[in-house]
Amino acid sequence: MHNYMSGTTKQVKKHDARPLTERQLVLMIIMITLPMTLVHSPSDIVQFGQQHAYLCIILVYLVLLICIWLLSRTQRRFGSQNLFQAMIGRRPFVGRVIVGMYVLYYFYILARDARLLTEYVDTTLLPLTPVMIILLCIFVMSGFIIRGGMKSVVSMTEIFMPILILTIFMIPLFVSGALDFHYLTPFFPVDLIGVGNGTWYFFSYAGEIIILPFIFGKETFKLKSAVKGLSFAFFLLVIDIIMMILIIGLPIIPRISYPSHELVRQVQISDFLDRFDMFLAAAILPIHMTKVAFNTYVVCYGMGCLDKNISGRMMQGPIILLGYVCAFWFFKDSIQLFKFDREWSAIVLLFTLVMPVLIYLIFRPSKKKKKDGATQNKQSAQNEESQNGPSSQEGESTETEKSTQKAQSAQNESSQRRSSTKKSGNSQNGNAGSAEGS
């Protein structure tokens, strides 16, 4: 049994060790940031920020840029390792404590997202279906997605994430006649206290992107690609918030639990297709399930890093069952889930801002690893130079070979001449001695 578990862990590590492309990383960041954030958080942001709700998104965006930069700088110190591996390898006890804290943090996010998606489906699409059946279906589908590891999550993101992006860009075209711009006035007087409260509530859903450098190495998680993905995701959020304000209106949005669904319901292509939201919900729901599958992957991977004998693939079933139970245990209903966002933002700030700063200050590589890293960098630089200029090096090598051959041939000729002169001199001396003796 132990050999089988070790074999599965090796297979999972090899299978998931392939670096992602820039496009895949950008889509992954959008998948982590966008779908669950659009479900309910716009109502809290608009309630406090009013017509300046987009400023709440911009402030959170600036804070997350700093956090990603800190984690990226920390990750560069340890080569190709991700931060989970680097922390456990550098300081085993402290590293395992931090990894365990992040596993618990993301397990709560797993239970919260699953319950939020269940309440959303129960309210908007399947009001007659029991909540337990809906949640069971969500976890079963997420379990099938996660069986293939991170590759399946990335593939699902590449298929369904563009549909959500196209939907956000196409909504202004369909509802352009219903836009009411007076909801954005007055523009310049800004309620700083209201914007601050809206920013606080928005943190409860927007800080999940910082988990990527903990599970991806330097080859996959690149700072430029991460900044591009985060910028595009928050740009889509700003567009969606502004469309809600212009179409639904400031007085109505705070009273709606799911304003994004109400925004989609305003889209009417024709009198025949008056429930266009059903089609969009069917197309967008898979990306929500992919987000739940990604949360499950993070928890299983973190537990595998805590102990080498634990197989992340074997832990998928128990984690899904535990998440199914805790989704009902943590929250009585959706109202209790929404009310906890105020307190949850403080915990999110701890793991999103405070912990990256502590990790940046505490975890540094040893001197041996620094020397090894320097030698590896020199070797990589030499390899790059050899790859960049092979033709010039070949020409130089041929010229040097010819010159060395000429020098060797000249030395051989001179040595042969010297040996011949010595032999002739010895023979003459021998003849003279024989003549004197006679």
PyMOL commands that set and color helices and strands:
alter all, ss='L'
color gray80, all
select helices_A, chain A and resi 2-16+22-33+37-76+83-90+92-124+131-146+150-174+176-178+181-184+192-206+208-215+223-247+253-255+259-265+276-306+316-330+334-339+341-362+367-388+390-437
alter helices_A, ss='H'
color red, helices_A
deselect
rebuild
show_as cartoon
